[in-house]
Amino acid sequence: MGRAFLEDPGVDEFMGFDLTSLGVDEAYLRVTSNYPKELGFYTLNGDCYGCPLEYRTNISAGKEYNLTMNTKHSWTLVLSDNFANFIPVDEEVLCQASGVRMGEFGVYDISLGEHSNSCSFNTLKDPVFEYGALVIAAGVYAGIALLCALLSVAYKKGLVEKFTSCRRNSESQVTLQMSESTGTNSTPVKPSAKPRLKSLDTFRGISIVIMIFVNYGAGQYWFLEHATWNGLQVADLVFPWFLWIMGVCIPMGLRSALRRGTPRSKILYRIVKRSIKLFLLGIVLNSLGGWIYLDKYRIMGVLQRFAISYLVVSVVALLFTSADPPVYESKAGVAMSDMLQILPQWAVHLIIVIGHTAITFLLPVPGGCPTGYLGPGGIALLRDGEGSPGCIGGAAGEVDRILLTSQHLYQNPTAKHVYHSGAFDPEGVLGCMTSVFQVFLGLQAGIILQTHKSHKSRLLRWFTWSAILGAIGAALCEASMNDGVIPLNKNLWSLSFVLVTSCFAYFLLAVCYLLVDVWGRWTGAPFFQAGMNSIFLYVGHSVAFNLFPWHYTFGTMNTHLEMLAETLWGTTLWILIALYLHYKKKFYTV
């Protein structure tokens, strides 16, 4: 039990299978047939939506064929006498096992007897419990958090009070003596300082820590990585949250600058300067991993999209923002003041969304690709026995190929290995339009902060926006993975994706606001400190991805436990660096 819990296969060899050669999320499959005819063995990965069955190997009667299978998703396994590279899922076959789930380090068998009705799928060796590493990690970090909380309480209630009480008494006596001799008031008057919204930095810190964790491998758990095409997994939440948080901060800095009397031309210069710096920094980071060939250098990227989105939203806000917000007398006006004062901005951004939708569904894509296509292309669009790798992303892919050319796009999209698709940039040009809208939805949250001063009114509006955006997003994707009018898709940065991730962002900010700023039950640590240096952590973890001590290899490292330990080690180091920088009061921005 203990060995299985820790993902140890238990034995080195089983029925001739070398279990030590299996990697993370791998199992053995034995294929046998006594059918008096040579057959073709076909498979379909459950993650490949709308795909045909794909040929794997020939199967001769009386022989055994051993295959290594990935266990991240379910499989459809087929034995057929129709030899082709691909066959339809609904074609009549001799042997079929649909929706088969295989587990890590398991051994399985699919066999066909002499007749077509003697097909069976069996488990020869049970898999290990692959989620044991997550249970262990959760327990370790929960223990560390509890220990830190207890030490903090003991320190504050014990040592601090004991050693500072004497100091306060002595200082008060000296102050009293001085006031009596000079006749002055002993109470110092300090200028009031506006408290920093710690919950926003905490939310930003949560996002950057999750990003580092995901980029460092996430323990190789598939549901913590990016979705292959449609769908929403943990890694897909981080980038949109960062964009949304950037939007929250825009009205704060803008109105503050206008109230100080800063000329709009100077503010515009700062906006453009910051955007250029972010874009160029992203260009530089694209060379990590040796991608320095100028004839196929990737142009777009994460920071590039930050730059474009920030530039557009900030310039629009600058055009329509006054130094002092308008005053509304009626109850309805006060209640809707956060919307009313940015109605012109809403109009601009809705036009951008409409433009994005029109291009997505109306732009013709050459090569026989359907107009309005939102899929991954490749074998999902199989015609005449050949896939359509150039159809990936539909209009979004075509816009990038026109403006950037295929050579300057991301060459390893998530759909490449599953759908056999071509180059596609998940941070492409067309998706910038909906990213702009995502930043603007964050700006709406920031306007709520400025306009409504009570905790209750802020929370009520944030939770309301969360519910509204979530409902619209669910309607667009029909609360399904692949069947909606506009599916959730991070690669395309679809409108439903923007609305649903913004729904979660509103909700999480409201929860952090309650815990950190309203109730004071949590200081935000260690995420608050990470959020104060998010750009430093982003650039640092990108550069140090393959450097010791953040990254290491020890032995075979073929289990989730070993992979997760390395991922958490690197992530924790960056958290400690963030804590140290905060302690030294060093903060880096662009």
BAVO-430092 format. One line per 3 residues: their letters; for each residue z, y, x negated of C-alpha. Coordinates in Angstrom, 2 decimals. Layout:
<atoms>
a) Z:Y:X  ...
</atoms>
This chain:
<atoms>
mgr) 0.00:0.00:0.00  0.95:2.44:-2.74  -2.20:1.72:-4.76
afl) -4.41:2.18:-1.69  -2.61:5.42:-0.85  -3.46:6.75:-4.30
edp) -7.11:5.66:-3.96  -6.88:2.89:-6.50  -9.31:0.15:-5.40
gvd) -6.60:-2.38:-6.23  -8.87:-4.72:-8.17  -11.56:-4.11:-10.79
efm) -13.96:-6.66:-9.32  -14.57:-8.07:-5.87  -17.14:-10.76:-5.06
gfd) -19.15:-9.75:-8.12  -18.96:-6.00:-7.38  -17.66:-3.81:-10.20
lts) -15.40:-1.44:-8.27  -14.59:0.64:-11.34  -18.17:1.88:-11.47
lgv) -17.92:3.47:-8.02  -17.50:7.21:-7.84  -15.81:9.49:-5.32
dea) -16.95:8.76:-1.75  -18.91:5.67:-2.70  -18.93:2.10:-1.40
ylr) -20.97:-1.06:-1.93  -23.35:-2.45:0.66  -24.77:-5.97:0.43
vts) -28.02:-6.60:2.31  -29.07:-10.19:3.00  -31.78:-11.76:5.15
nyp) -32.82:-15.31:6.03  -35.69:-14.08:8.14  -38.87:-15.95:7.12
kel) -40.68:-12.77:6.15  -40.24:-9.94:3.68  -38.67:-6.89:5.33
gfy) -38.10:-3.25:4.56  -34.59:-1.80:4.46  -34.25:1.70:5.94
tln) -31.35:4.13:6.21  -30.56:7.38:7.99  -27.71:9.62:6.90
gdc) -25.71:10.90:9.88  -25.77:14.36:8.31  -29.58:14.47:8.58
ygc) -30.15:15.82:12.09  -33.50:14.98:13.66  -34.62:12.93:10.66
ple) -36.50:9.59:10.67  -35.35:6.40:9.01  -36.13:6.46:5.28
yrt) -37.31:3.48:3.23  -34.90:2.20:0.57  -36.11:-1.20:-0.73
nis) -37.85:-4.49:0.13  -35.67:-7.41:1.25  -36.87:-10.97:0.58
agk) -35.54:-14.00:2.45  -32.62:-15.80:0.81  -31.82:-13.02:-1.69
eyn) -28.95:-10.54:-1.92  -29.44:-6.84:-2.54  -26.50:-4.66:-3.55
ltm) -26.66:-0.91:-2.93  -24.27:1.95:-3.61  -23.78:4.07:-0.49
ntk) -22.28:7.52:-0.01  -19.37:7.48:2.46  -19.18:11.15:3.44
hsw) -21.09:10.63:6.69  -22.07:7.79:8.99  -25.24:5.73:8.50
tlv) -27.89:4.00:10.56  -29.01:0.84:8.77  -32.24:-0.94:9.72
lsd) -34.25:-4.00:8.68  -37.85:-3.78:9.83  -41.18:-5.51:9.20
nfa) -42.97:-2.16:9.50  -43.47:-1.00:5.92  -43.77:2.78:5.66
nfi) -41.96:5.59:3.85  -40.45:6.73:7.15  -40.18:5.18:10.59
pvd) -38.98:6.77:13.86  -35.39:6.22:14.91  -36.44:4.83:18.28
eev) -38.92:2.30:16.87  -38.25:-1.33:17.73  -36.79:-3.11:14.69
lcq) -35.44:-6.56:13.80  -31.90:-5.53:12.80  -30.05:-2.25:13.31
asg) -26.48:-1.02:12.81  -26.03:2.52:14.18  -23.26:5.02:13.46
vrm) -21.75:2.88:10.69  -18.80:4.49:8.87  -18.11:3.19:5.38
gef) -15.01:4.18:3.45  -14.38:4.94:-0.20  -14.24:1.85:-2.48
gvy) -15.01:-0.44:0.45  -17.45:-3.37:0.34  -19.73:-4.01:3.32
dis) -22.46:-6.40:4.38  -25.42:-6.22:6.73  -27.22:-9.51:7.28
lge) -30.04:-10.90:9.36  -30.38:-14.60:10.13  -33.54:-16.56:10.79
hsn) -33.93:-14.90:14.18  -33.98:-11.21:15.10  -30.98:-11.58:17.42
scs) -28.69:-12.69:14.58  -27.98:-9.27:13.05  -24.44:-8.37:11.97
fnt) -22.54:-5.73:10.03  -19.22:-6.73:8.39  -16.48:-5.25:6.25
lkd) -15.87:-7.49:3.22  -13.23:-5.28:1.60  -11.29:-2.53:3.34
pvf) -11.63:0.99:1.93  -8.77:2.99:0.45  -6.97:5.84:2.21
eyg) -8.97:8.69:0.70  -6.86:11.47:2.24  -3.69:10.45:0.41
alv) -4.38:13.10:-2.25  -4.24:15.85:0.38  -0.92:14.54:1.70
iaa) 0.55:14.49:-1.80  -0.78:17.98:-2.64  0.56:19.42:0.62
gvy) 3.97:17.93:-0.10  4.07:19.26:-3.67  3.07:22.81:-2.72
agi) 5.38:22.82:0.30  8.23:21.83:-2.02  7.32:24.58:-4.49
all) 7.14:27.16:-1.68  10.53:26.06:-0.32  12.11:26.19:-3.78
cal) 10.73:29.67:-4.43  12.02:30.87:-1.06  15.50:29.49:-1.72
lsv) 15.63:31.01:-5.21  14.44:34.35:-3.83  17.16:34.38:-1.14
ayk) 19.83:33.34:-3.63  18.72:36.02:-6.08  18.67:38.80:-3.50
kgl) 21.97:37.89:-1.88  23.82:37.04:-5.06  22.81:38.49:-8.38
vek) 21.19:41.68:-7.11  24.06:42.72:-4.89  26.65:41.83:-7.52
fts) 25.09:43.71:-10.42  23.66:46.66:-8.51  26.73:47.46:-6.42
crr) 28.65:48.60:-9.50  25.70:50.67:-10.62  25.36:52.31:-7.20
nse) 29.08:53.13:-7.12  29.05:54.69:-10.57  25.89:56.68:-9.81
sqv) 27.30:57.92:-6.50  30.47:59.12:-8.24  28.47:61.02:-10.85
tlq) 26.26:62.54:-8.14  29.30:63.56:-6.08  30.90:65.26:-9.09
mse) 27.71:67.14:-9.86  27.28:68.25:-6.24  30.85:69.48:-6.04
stg) 30.43:71.49:-9.22  27.07:72.99:-8.22  27.50:73.12:-4.44
tns) 24.22:71.30:-3.80  23.45:68.52:-1.34  23.91:65.09:-2.96
tpv) 21.21:63.40:-0.82  17.85:63.37:-2.63  14.80:64.26:-0.54
kps) 11.78:62.06:-1.22  8.32:62.71:0.10  7.31:60.19:2.74
akp) 4.69:57.72:1.55  2.34:55.89:3.90  3.11:52.17:3.54
rlk) 0.27:49.96:2.41  -1.02:47.43:4.93  0.08:44.30:3.09
sld) -1.41:41.95:5.66  -4.95:43.07:4.78  -4.42:42.32:1.09
tfr) -2.78:39.03:2.09  -5.82:38.08:4.17  -8.11:39.04:1.29
gis) -5.97:36.96:-1.05  -6.15:33.93:1.24  -9.95:34.27:1.20
ivi) -10.28:34.53:-2.59  -7.90:31.60:-3.18  -9.87:29.41:-0.76
mif) -13.09:30.54:-2.46  -11.80:29.55:-5.90  -10.54:26.24:-4.53
vny) -13.92:25.48:-2.95  -15.99:26.62:-5.94  -13.85:24.46:-8.23
gag) -14.72:21.37:-6.22  -12.19:21.20:-3.36  -11.24:17.72:-4.51
qyw) -14.76:16.58:-3.51  -13.77:16.41:0.17  -16.95:16.96:2.18
fle) -15.30:18.85:5.06  -13.93:21.43:2.59  -17.41:22.11:1.20
hat) -20.35:23.97:2.77  -22.13:22.46:5.74  -25.49:20.93:4.83
wng) -27.32:23.05:7.39  -25.90:23.73:10.87  -22.17:23.60:11.45
lqv) -19.03:25.26:10.19  -16.79:23.85:7.46  -13.94:25.38:5.48
adl) -16.10:26.76:2.66  -18.35:28.54:5.17  -15.50:30.80:6.31
vfp) -14.72:32.53:3.03  -17.77:34.71:2.35  -18.00:36.19:5.88
wfl) -14.27:36.93:5.80  -14.71:38.92:2.58  -17.51:40.94:4.13
wim) -15.45:41.55:7.24  -12.42:42.69:5.21  -14.65:45.09:3.27
gvc) -15.63:46.59:6.62  -11.97:47.09:7.60  -11.43:49.22:4.50
ipm) -14.48:51.48:4.92  -13.14:53.89:7.59  -9.82:54.29:5.74
glr) -11.36:55.57:2.52  -14.08:57.54:4.29  -11.86:59.58:6.59
sal) -9.35:60.17:3.80  -12.10:61.63:1.61  -13.40:63.82:4.44
rrg) -9.92:65.17:5.18  -9.53:66.15:1.54  -12.67:68.20:1.90
tpr) -14.83:66.02:-0.33  -18.51:66.96:0.15  -20.56:64.30:1.95
ski) -23.08:64.35:-0.88  -20.34:63.34:-3.30  -19.15:60.56:-0.97
lyr) -22.73:59.31:-0.66  -23.03:59.30:-4.45  -19.90:57.15:-4.71
ivk) -21.20:54.72:-2.08  -24.55:54.32:-3.81  -22.91:54.02:-7.23
rsi) -20.55:51.27:-6.08  -23.40:49.40:-4.39  -25.52:49.50:-7.55
klf) -22.61:48.27:-9.66  -21.97:45.34:-7.29  -25.66:44.43:-7.19
llg) -26.07:44.52:-10.97  -22.88:42.52:-11.50  -24.26:39.89:-9.14
ivl) -27.52:39.81:-11.08  -25.58:39.20:-14.29  -23.50:36.40:-12.73
nsl) -26.70:34.66:-11.63  -27.31:33.80:-15.28  -24.24:31.54:-15.42
ggw) -25.19:27.97:-16.15  -28.14:28.93:-18.31  -30.39:30.28:-15.52
iyl) -31.82:33.01:-17.76  -35.58:32.41:-17.44  -37.02:35.66:-16.13
dky) -40.03:33.98:-14.52  -37.67:32.15:-12.13  -34.53:34.28:-12.24
rim) -32.64:34.37:-8.93  -32.48:37.89:-7.51  -30.15:37.61:-4.51
gvl) -26.58:36.34:-4.49  -23.07:36.88:-3.15  -22.34:40.25:-4.76
qrf) -25.88:41.43:-4.04  -25.27:40.86:-0.33  -21.93:42.65:-0.65
ais) -23.77:45.60:-2.17  -26.47:45.82:0.51  -24.07:45.36:3.42
ylv) -21.59:47.88:2.04  -24.35:50.41:1.40  -25.80:50.26:4.92
vsv) -22.50:50.25:6.84  -20.94:52.97:4.69  -23.96:55.28:4.93
val) -24.16:54.86:8.71  -20.41:55.53:8.97  -20.74:58.61:6.76
lft) -23.47:60.04:8.99  -21.41:59.72:12.18  -17.80:60.18:11.03
sad) -15.96:63.51:11.27  -12.89:64.51:9.30  -10.76:64.53:12.45
ppv) -11.31:61.96:15.20  -12.01:63.23:18.73  -9.07:63.55:21.12
yes) -9.25:61.84:24.51  -7.06:63.01:27.40  -7.52:60.27:30.01
kag) -5.78:56.89:29.82  -9.13:55.13:29.74  -10.32:57.40:26.95
vam) -7.19:56.72:24.88  -7.47:52.98:25.48  -11.14:52.93:24.46
sdm) -10.92:55.58:21.75  -11.59:53.10:18.96  -14.92:52.21:20.61
lqi) -15.91:55.65:21.88  -15.69:57.41:18.52  -18.11:54.98:16.87
lpq) -20.58:54.51:19.75  -23.45:55.99:17.68  -22.69:53.45:14.94
wav) -22.68:50.66:17.52  -26.14:51.76:18.62  -27.50:51.65:15.06
hli) -26.06:48.22:14.29  -27.17:46.69:17.58  -30.70:47.86:16.76
ivi) -30.38:46.05:13.41  -29.25:42.87:15.21  -32.14:43.12:17.68
ght) -34.55:43.59:14.77  -33.16:40.51:13.04  -33.49:38.45:16.22
ait) -37.08:39.62:16.80  -38.14:38.72:13.24  -36.37:35.35:13.44
fll) -38.05:34.23:16.65  -41.41:36.03:16.52  -42.54:36.05:12.88
pvp) -45.33:33.48:12.32  -44.65:31.11:9.42  -47.70:29.52:7.72
ggc) -48.08:25.87:6.84  -47.84:24.58:10.39  -44.19:25.61:10.80
ptg) -43.12:26.32:14.40  -42.56:30.00:15.22  -38.85:30.63:15.81
ylg) -37.88:27.53:13.83  -34.25:27.55:12.62  -34.09:24.16:10.91
pgg) -34.08:22.90:7.32  -37.69:21.68:7.27  -38.32:18.74:4.96
ial) -38.17:15.35:6.65  -36.61:16.97:9.73  -40.17:18.23:10.39
lrd) -42.06:15.08:9.52  -45.81:15.20:10.25  -48.38:12.53:9.36
geg) -45.87:10.74:7.15  -45.05:13.84:5.11  -42.22:16.33:5.36
spg) -42.44:20.11:5.46  -40.26:21.44:2.62  -41.76:24.94:2.93
cig) -40.56:25.32:6.54  -36.91:25.53:5.53  -35.20:28.41:7.29
gaa) -38.25:29.42:9.31  -38.71:33.20:9.27  -35.76:33.74:6.89
gev) -37.41:31.56:4.26  -40.80:33.18:4.81  -39.42:36.72:4.40
dri) -37.86:35.73:1.08  -41.06:34.06:-0.11  -43.01:37.22:0.73
llt) -40.59:39.69:-0.85  -39.11:37.65:-3.71  -41.50:34.66:-4.18
sqh) -40.30:31.04:-4.22  -39.64:31.08:-7.98  -36.91:33.70:-7.58
lyq) -35.03:31.94:-4.80  -32.07:29.58:-5.04  -33.54:26.25:-6.11
npt) -30.72:23.91:-4.99  -29.86:24.68:-1.36  -27.47:22.38:0.49
akh) -30.39:20.93:2.50  -32.38:19.83:-0.56  -30.91:16.38:-1.14
vyh) -30.45:15.44:2.54  -33.63:16.86:4.05  -35.82:16.98:0.90
sga) -36.42:20.67:1.55  -37.79:23.27:-0.84  -36.24:26.37:-2.39
fdp) -34.19:28.57:-0.08  -31.74:31.41:-0.68  -28.61:31.32:1.52
egv) -28.04:34.96:0.51  -31.60:35.98:1.31  -33.04:39.25:2.57
lgc) -33.21:38.62:6.32  -29.62:37.40:6.48  -28.51:40.76:5.07
mts) -29.18:42.28:8.50  -26.58:40.11:10.22  -24.24:40.49:7.23
vfq) -24.39:44.23:7.85  -23.28:43.56:11.42  -20.43:41.39:10.13
vfl) -19.18:44.25:7.96  -19.46:46.60:10.93  -17.31:44.28:13.06
glq) -14.72:44.59:10.30  -15.12:48.37:10.44  -14.25:48.17:14.16
agi) -10.96:46.49:13.19  -10.31:49.29:10.70  -10.97:51.93:13.37
ilq) -8.38:50.22:15.57  -5.89:50.61:12.74  -6.62:54.33:12.48
thk) -6.74:55.07:16.19  -3.85:53.03:17.58  -0.50:53.45:15.88
shk) 1.72:50.96:17.71  1.89:47.35:16.64  1.42:46.15:20.21
srl) -1.79:48.08:20.81  -3.30:46.98:17.50  -2.47:43.33:18.05
lrw) -3.68:43.40:21.65  -7.06:44.77:20.59  -7.46:42.42:17.62
ftw) -6.70:39.36:19.73  -9.02:40.65:22.47  -11.88:41.16:20.00
sai) -11.22:37.68:18.63  -11.52:36.14:22.09  -14.66:38.11:23.05
lga) -16.55:37.41:19.82  -15.55:33.74:19.89  -16.75:33.37:23.48
iga) -20.14:34.99:22.79  -20.60:32.96:19.60  -19.73:29.72:21.41
alc) -22.21:30.59:24.16  -25.03:31.21:21.67  -24.50:27.86:19.95
eas) -23.49:26.16:23.23  -20.29:25.04:21.50  -22.30:22.39:19.68
mnd) -23.50:21.80:16.16  -27.25:21.56:16.67  -28.17:22.09:20.31
gvi) -27.55:25.79:20.91  -30.08:28.62:21.17  -28.69:30.05:17.91
pln) -26.68:27.36:16.06  -23.85:28.18:13.68  -25.57:28.40:10.32
knl) -24.24:29.94:7.13  -27.55:29.45:5.30  -29.35:31.63:7.85
wsl) -26.29:33.82:8.50  -27.08:33.35:12.18  -25.72:35.70:14.83
sfv) -23.48:32.97:16.27  -22.12:32.37:12.76  -21.28:36.07:12.40
lvt) -19.52:36.21:15.76  -17.47:33.03:15.34  -16.35:33.78:11.76
scf) -15.46:37.34:12.83  -13.47:35.83:15.70  -11.41:33.87:13.18
ayf) -11.11:36.97:10.97  -9.65:39.09:13.79  -7.24:36.31:14.66
lla) -6.09:35.68:11.09  -5.59:39.39:10.36  -3.49:39.70:13.52
vcy) -1.34:36.71:12.52  -0.86:38.06:8.98  -0.05:41.49:10.41
llv) 2.64:39.96:12.61  4.23:37.89:9.85  3.99:40.41:7.02
dvw) 3.96:43.96:8.40  5.64:43.65:11.81  8.26:40.94:11.55
grw) 8.64:40.97:7.76  9.10:37.19:7.72  6.68:36.79:4.82
tga) 5.94:38.99:1.81  2.39:37.68:1.64  3.03:36.08:-1.76
pff) 1.22:34.71:-3.62  -1.89:35.70:-1.65  -0.97:39.38:-1.45
qag) -1.08:39.68:-5.25  -4.38:37.78:-5.41  -5.85:40.10:-2.79
mns) -4.97:43.14:-4.90  -7.24:41.85:-7.70  -9.86:39.96:-5.73
ifl) -12.92:41.19:-7.66  -11.26:40.31:-10.98  -10.47:36.80:-9.72
yvg) -13.98:36.36:-8.33  -15.72:37.30:-11.57  -13.13:35.52:-13.71
hsv) -13.27:32.20:-11.91  -17.09:32.32:-11.91  -17.27:32.86:-15.66
afn) -14.52:30.32:-16.47  -15.91:27.61:-14.18  -16.59:25.17:-17.05
lfp) -14.01:26.47:-19.52  -10.69:24.95:-20.52  -7.92:25.24:-19.32
why) -9.34:25.91:-15.83  -11.67:22.94:-15.98  -11.18:19.62:-17.73
tfg) -12.27:15.97:-17.63  -9.85:13.12:-18.24  -11.19:9.57:-18.26
tmn) -13.48:8.52:-15.43  -11.95:10.81:-12.76  -13.52:8.85:-9.91
thl) -10.93:9.43:-7.18  -10.12:12.32:-4.86  -6.62:12.46:-6.32
eml) -7.90:13.15:-9.83  -10.54:15.60:-8.60  -8.05:17.43:-6.39
aet) -5.51:17.67:-9.21  -8.10:19.38:-11.42  -9.18:21.71:-8.61
lwg) -5.62:22.73:-7.77  -4.80:23.19:-11.46  -7.62:25.70:-11.94
ttl) -6.87:27.48:-8.67  -3.14:27.73:-9.45  -3.87:29.23:-12.86
wil) -5.78:32.06:-11.20  -2.92:32.62:-8.76  -0.51:32.89:-11.70
ial) -2.88:35.35:-13.40  -2.92:37.43:-10.20  0.89:37.42:-10.09
ylh) 1.05:38.55:-13.71  -1.48:41.35:-13.20  0.46:42.56:-10.17
ykk) 3.70:42.48:-12.16  2.05:44.56:-14.90  0.58:46.88:-12.21
kfy) -2.97:46.28:-13.41  -5.61:46.39:-10.69  -9.36:46.10:-11.18
tv) -11.98:47.35:-8.74  -15.69:48.06:-8.75
</atoms>
